[in-house]
Amino acid sequence: MIGAESVSQTIPVHPVQTAYRKIVTQELPPPQVRPLMDMSAHYEPRAMLGQPPVVWDRAEGFFVYDAYGNQWLDFSSGVLITNAGHGRKEIAEAIIRQAEHGLLTSYVFLNEPRVRLVQMISDLAPAPLKKVFLVSTGSEAVECAIKLSRTHGQNLNPAKKIVISYHHAFHGRTLGAQQIGGIPALKEWIGNLDPDMIQVPFPDGFRCGDTSFAFFEKALESAGVDPKNVCGVVAETYQGGGASFGPREYFQEMRNWCDKWNVVLTFDEVQAGFGRCGRMWGFEHYGVVPDLMCLGKGISSSLPIAAVIGSTELMDLYPPGSMTSTHSGNPICCAAAVANLELILREKLVENAALVGEVLHQELWKQLKPYDERIGAIQGKGLVAGIQVTKPNSAQPDAALARNVVWHAVGRGLMLFAPVGFGGATVKICPPLCITREAVIDGVSALAEAFADGLS
Ligand SMILES: Cc1ncc(COP(=O)(O)O)c(C=O)c1O
């Protein structure tokens, strides 16, 4: 079972004032928020207690504020949500406009913002990804991709129902998404796992040294999988647990293999999409196009909405009324997403992610150099990076040190979410895509100081 770890409900305070970060209270959290925290602990499951205890009051651009004068430079984007930046006026105004217009929901009856959004996403996606099904969460999008892959496969041959995914993968917390995930501890509760959902090593070059495509085929063979019975391969474009990409050649061979065996290739772009990796779609780094992609998080920089995109052949597998969801295409969420995409395009935030992303990765390598015996890998592209924290000079994850680093960073005015990934030891960096070069340099300097704090 998942361990009952206790999470520190205090943060070490390092008073600081830079152009980007301001920590002015003597305690973190300030004593005034204790009653709110106590109420949350009373009324909410303890599973909600995993993050550094900051009560977010408001957020703007790449800053987060509490109500007591503290200001954080944000390296979290919530959890890779706010690609266009926090609290963007244009998005807030679109939400207000739609609410005041007088339509708050419409189930799957048509509404105009929904059609505008699917057209925009379709125009941004490469062929044949032209039909867009809107849902509410990334997990729901992944469930839908599994369903479409299996339906497509079983229409060809009833035994064609094996879904291949990857060790250490995370695709969400619903039943199917969790089963195709590659973290065994998260699926113990399921009991009778689907034997046709199989995970193989992800070619990240760190946790899995053999990044050849031949290794994928060998893994299938060892698992007794006949390729003709595979209906789908689902891969995070980069593995969120470490921000790790596979080699370009691997996914090019994967594309050919999927074509050869009539397998639906899905990239889960819930984290990677909408410019995060310095390209509109993360899979552009591989030079291939999947058959389906799942989107979420950065799609609206705000309200809950997600999507599955695919070819007409795949997306029209189900007849009218049989692939829907209550909040599909909620007009307010769609209006927010349209405003968000307009901002990403108008402000050239994808290009900014590529340029400032270069600076981020250079600075991480430079400023974290003194701690390299405790860093197994720094991975990622564009404005996402994962720092895999390890025991000295080994690949063994050091969750305690990673947690210490994050808590000290937050105490220095740098907002990070709790460590993720293998062994809970990856410090993830993912600022809003509107961040500047100077802010990134300042943030990485806070992170370097937090490493020193964490080790002292
Ligand atoms: C790659 C990936 N897929 C799917 C999900 C699930 O998205 P949601 O939490 O919106 O259900 C996540 C969430 O972290 C994710 O990172």
The ligand as an ORCA input file, in Angstrom:
! r2SCAN-3c Opt
* xyz 0 1
  C       0.822     12.956    -18.565
  C      -0.443     13.040    -17.771
  N      -1.541     12.433    -18.225
  C      -2.711     12.505    -17.555
  C      -2.807     13.169    -16.352
  C      -4.101     13.211    -15.619
  O      -4.680     14.459    -15.734
  P      -5.820     14.921    -14.681
  O      -5.167     15.099    -13.362
  O      -6.342     16.190    -15.280
  O      -6.843     13.829    -14.679
  C      -1.683     13.810    -15.848
  C      -1.753     14.557    -14.573
  O      -0.800     14.856    -13.918
  C      -0.473     13.750    -16.563
  O       0.645     14.338    -16.125
*
